[in-house]
Amino acid sequence: MSISPTHIGVISAGAWGTALAVLANRAGSRVTLYSSNPQVRASIKGKRTNDTYLPGIFLDPNIAVTDQLSQACACDMIILAIPSQHMRSTCIAISDQLAANVPLVIATKGIERGSLAMMSEVVSAILPQNPLAVLSGPNFAAEAARGLPTATTIACQDERLAGQILYGIGGKYFRPYHTDDIIGTQVGGAVKNVIAIACGIAMGRGFGENARSAIITRGIAEMTRLCLFKGGRQETLMGLSGIGDLMLTCCSETSRNTSLGLELGQRKQPAKAILEARQKRLAEGVTTADSVTELARKIGISMPICTAVRDILYEEKEIDEAIQHLLERPFVTETLQTSF
């Protein structure tokens, strides 16, 4: 395989998948974009825009769009940009169509319900022969697709493969940085979505910037505990895929997770009604809140902010009660082993 992949398949034409297709095309790669949504395919083929998920962004005619997984799999490299809870079923669907030497780039942030597995663990269990990398960072899809300066992390233990990915999608304004810490990169990308919901709730309740700063900082502590337990490195969380992604998501109402939290905090509707209204574009942190809290309970680490978010979303716990519970926790020394 050449240093720059000539053909990249992107599975899922959501906002981020579409943006990555645009970026790969801009980097000089040939791109095939898979979508199971007929409206999305019609929009891209007819108007060269994805009006459903990434409106206003032009898709070059050289970006092919298909409803055939086999066509997306017949590429030099595959980017998996599907929602985390559909990762396993998608990998099963492509398992008999994919050559063992085709690299897979996971561009999905989350933890699987039930198995409580990271995305790399899900993919490796089904496609163990395929080289694996993870793409994660402070990346709003629309900004990256518009060509605004953006940096991201490519986590991969094979430096040669990392180079192929860097040259396959990177460019002057989209700057990938390499790490070999696949676990730490994924923990940062998953947990930050839950912390962002907590930040949004605090904003919605009018708690001020001090509270948001405390949530972000103690959120990093929760993220670090999980990272270290899973075998990741603390320094990874000080980079783009950790604190970088956390700051972007928690400090912008553009984030689906923060905006969800804001809506919850304003208490205009019950949590159940808000989640039902957002079904088509549900924030990834909703499912991750459930899975990461269960994982923390199972392995015995303290993640009180994530637990509070989970209780609000799934147990219909009153927001003020959840906040009061956090505020009544004992005073402790500030270390990675202590809690908010």
Secondary structure by P-SEA (a helix, b strand, c coil): ccccccbbbbccccaaaaaaaaaaaaabbbbbbbbccaaaaaaaaaccccccccccccccccccccccccccccccbbbbbccccaaaaaaaaacccccccbbbbbccccccccccccaaaaaaaccccccbbbbbccccaaaaaaccbbbbbbbcccaaaaaaaaaacccccbbbbbbccaaaaaaaacaaaaaaaaaaaaaaacccaaaaaaaaaaaaaaaaaaaaaacccaaaaaccccaaaaaaaacccccaaaaaaaaaaaccccaaaaaaaacccccaaaaaaaaaaaaaaaaccccaaaaaaaaaacccccaaaaaaaaaacccccccccccc
